[in-house]
Amino acid sequence: MSPRTLVAGIGNIFLGDDGFGVETVRRLAAEPLPEHVETADIGVRGVHLAYQLLDGYDLVVLVDATARGGAPGTLYLIEVGEQAAVEPEAALLDGHRMSPDTVLALLDTLCAGTGGTAPGRTVVVGCEPATVEEGIGLSEPVAGAVPEAVRLILSLTGDQAGHALTATH
């Protein structure tokens, strides 16, 4: 079986830079992609993401606005460890509150309940937002980071060997 990769754009396009993931995946989908790579505009549909992750992907790349204290437009490459930031007991199966952290925390439970297969590896390509206030459109620094994020994702999805990754700025 050939390797499978999912690149999922996450975020709310009505909250400024929170639309980073959705815009990046939109631009990525316009690129010639390897046959094993799928893109998905998840937006704010966390339940959809939860069930999509059970489809047996070797690599999942979540693309999202990620506030970590850097300058707006800073890109981060985050290797998702075995422990998600939200403990499974604290994660409620509530379709209106299914953030990526919650989805990742519930993944083992969802796999056991559905017979699905968790991804072999999950990484987050995040971008430091300038604003997540109401409004459509990315700020200048975040919009400027989108092409670099696309290049980063293309390099990740072309590298199925799973080499160790470090944070990128």
C-alpha positions in Angstrom: 0.0 0.0 0.0 1.4 3.4 -0.9 1.8 6.1 1.8 -1.1 8.5 2.4 -0.9 12.1 3.5 -3.6 14.5 4.6 -3.0 18.3 4.8 -5.9 19.9 6.7 -6.5 23.6 6.9 -8.1 24.7 10.1 -9.5 28.0 11.2 -12.3 30.5 11.0 -12.0 32.8 7.9 -14.3 35.3 9.7 -11.7 35.9 12.4 -8.8 37.6 10.5 -5.6 35.6 10.8 -7.4 32.5 12.2 -8.1 31.8 8.5 -4.4 31.1 7.9 -4.8 27.3 7.7 -7.7 27.5 5.3 -6.0 30.0 3.0 -2.7 28.0 3.0 -4.5 24.8 2.0 -6.4 26.6 -0.7 -3.2 27.8 -2.2 -1.5 24.4 -1.7 -4.4 22.7 -3.6 -3.5 24.8 -6.6 0.0 23.3 -6.7 0.9 20.0 -8.4 0.9 17.6 -5.5 2.2 14.1 -5.2 -0.5 11.4 -5.8 -0.4 10.4 -2.1 -1.3 13.9 -0.8 -4.9 14.9 -0.1 -5.9 18.4 1.0 -9.0 19.3 3.1 -10.5 22.6 4.1 -11.7 21.7 7.6 -12.3 25.2 8.7 -14.1 25.0 12.1 -15.6 21.5 11.5 -13.7 19.6 14.3 -16.0 16.6 14.2 -15.2 16.2 10.5 -11.5 16.4 11.2 -11.9 13.8 14.0 -13.4 11.2 11.6 -11.1 12.1 8.7 -8.1 11.4 10.8 -9.3 7.8 11.3 -8.8 7.0 7.6 -5.3 5.5 8.0 -3.0 8.3 7.0 0.7 7.9 7.3 1.2 11.6 7.8 -1.2 14.3 8.8 -0.2 18.0 8.5 -2.6 20.3 10.4 -2.3 24.0 9.2 -3.5 26.5 11.7 -3.0 29.9 13.3 -0.8 29.2 16.4 -0.1 31.8 19.0 3.2 31.0 20.7 4.5 34.5 21.4 6.6 35.1 18.3 6.3 38.0 15.8 3.2 37.9 13.6 3.9 35.8 10.6 6.4 33.6 12.3 6.0 30.0 11.1 6.2 27.0 13.5 6.7 23.4 12.7 5.4 21.4 15.7 5.8 17.6 16.0 2.7 16.3 17.8 3.8 13.9 20.5 1.9 11.0 21.9 0.3 13.2 24.6 -2.0 15.9 23.3 -2.3 19.2 25.1 -5.8 18.3 26.3 -6.2 15.2 28.5 -8.8 12.7 27.2 -10.9 13.0 30.4 -11.1 16.8 29.9 -12.1 16.5 26.2 -15.8 16.6 25.7 -17.3 15.1 22.6 -19.1 18.3 21.7 -19.4 19.2 18.1 -19.2 22.9 18.8 -15.9 22.6 20.8 -13.9 20.1 18.8 -10.6 22.0 18.5 -7.6 20.2 17.0 -6.2 19.7 20.5 -9.4 18.0 21.6 -9.5 15.9 18.5 -6.0 14.7 19.0 -6.7 13.9 22.7 -9.7 11.8 21.7 -8.0 10.0 18.8 -7.3 6.7 20.7 -10.9 6.6 22.0 -12.3 7.3 18.5 -10.1 4.6 17.0 -11.2 2.0 19.6 -14.9 2.9 19.1 -14.9 2.9 15.3 -12.1 0.5 14.3 -10.3 3.4 12.6 -6.6 3.8 12.3 -4.8 6.8 13.8 -2.3 8.7 11.7 1.3 7.4 11.9 2.6 10.9 12.4 1.0 14.3 12.9 2.7 17.7 12.6 1.3 21.2 12.8 2.4 24.0 10.5 1.4 27.0 12.6 1.6 30.8 12.0 1.7 33.4 14.7 -1.4 35.6 14.2 -1.4 39.4 14.4 -5.1 39.5 15.0 -8.1 37.2 15.4 -10.6 39.9 15.6 -13.8 39.7 13.5 -13.1 40.4 9.9 -12.3 38.7 6.7 -8.7 38.6 5.4 -5.3 37.9 6.7 -3.0 40.6 8.1 0.0 41.6 6.0 2.6 39.5 8.0 0.4 36.4 8.0 -0.5 36.7 4.3 3.2 37.1 3.6 3.9 33.8 5.5 1.4 31.8 3.3 3.8 31.1 0.4 6.6 30.0 2.8 4.1 27.7 4.6 3.1 26.2 1.2 6.8 25.5 0.4 7.3 24.0 3.9 4.3 21.7 3.4 5.5 20.7 0.0 8.8 19.7 1.4 7.1 17.7 4.3 4.7 15.9 2.0 7.5 15.0 -0.4 9.5 13.5 2.5 7.8 10.3 3.5 11.0 9.1 5.2 9.9 10.8 8.4 13.1 12.6 9.2 13.3 14.5 12.5 11.8 17.9 12.3 12.6 21.1 14.2 10.8 24.4 14.7 11.0 26.7 11.7 10.8 30.5 11.8 
